[in-house]
Amino acid sequence: MVALGGIMDAEHVTHVFTSQYPRAIHTAGPTAQVRGLAFESIDARQLSTLVDRVRVLQNDEVALIVGHSNTVPEIIAALGGAAIAPIAEDEYNRLVVLTFATDGTITTRERVYEPAD
């Protein structure tokens, strides 16, 4: 497995969004550091705020969104991605990638990464 920071560096992340909770901020830290980015913390209860921020990104921009077992499926659905299997509360290494094509199609794929200590 590869660490999240390495995966996100290869994906050329331009924006990092987290919830306000320490675990999410800790998870996003290596990516923000590797990419030289500040992250934007959005209250986990403000799903519409997060979705609105992501929807205004340009085609060449890539966002890392660090959420939680109960928010990630909602975020994916709100962005138009395919449904995913439930995430266990103790599962910290699943990455879901949504790719938005210029023709309007959205591809959803999943992978596993090495969580930070």
Secondary structure, 3 states (H helix, E strand, C coil): CCEHHHHHHHCCCCEEEECCCHHHHHHHHHHHHHHCCCEEECCCCCHHHHHHHHHCCCCCCCEEEECCCCCHHHHHHHCCCCCCCCCCCCCCCEEEEEEECCCCCEEEEEEECECCC
